[in-house]
Amino acid sequence: MNKNILIGSLITMLLISGCVGYKTETQSSPVPTTTGQTQTSSISVEIKSFAFNPDTINISKGQTVIWTQFDTAPHTIISVNSTFPNSPSLSKGQTYSYTFNETGIFEYYCSIHPSMKGKVIVK
């Protein structure tokens, strides 16, 4: 009987120790860095409630814009004058990103819902 208690105790301790995790990696918030005029941080745009939010953003040359799709209906990011690559159709939870390496005003819209419009101003 003592043997069964000992085995049961060992199994219980192993199960409990398996449930306790040790975090070995550290996480830190991304910090924008600058080298000359180029920043490496990214800017987020939400696609939500059939709108780009914010619909106009100001960024620096070299920054990346990440569009994240929150709606259940599909959406696209289409460059008005083909000044940057168009996205594929995005489903809920998908993202599309582009790094703007030229200054200017970059307008875009959703080809599925043309009333959805946005603008990236790169300085």
Secondary structure by P-SEA (a helix, b strand, c coil): caaaaaaaaaaaaaaaaaabbbbcbbbbcbbbbbccccccbbbbbbbccccccccbbbbcccbbbbbbbcccbbbbbbbccccccccccccccbbbbbbbcccccccccccccccccbbbbcc
